[in-house]
Amino acid sequence: MAERDTTRYELRNGNKVVYVGITNDPIRREQEHAADKNFTKMVPIGPKVTRATAERWEEERIATYKQNHQGERPKYNQNDTGK
């Protein structure tokens, strides 16, 4: 059985989502993002899940964001899959 070691998260600037991502080390990842992205908080989404589940969520979350924002991705997501 796959280990549930992956955190799903959003970076927000105020209430606006500027990035959707996944990581197995949230503290390190937040520090990496702070070097090149403008955001006010990193918000974990739900409990830790398997990597495969997290990857599906990330792609679906970006697609949902696009549906609600005239086809635009969150500011710092460079593609539709998160990869």
Secondary structure, 3 states (H helix, E strand, C coil): CCCCCEEEEEEEECCEEEEEEEECCHHHHHHHHHCCCCCCEEEEEEEEECHHHHHHHHHHHHHHHHHHCCCCCCCCCCCCCCC
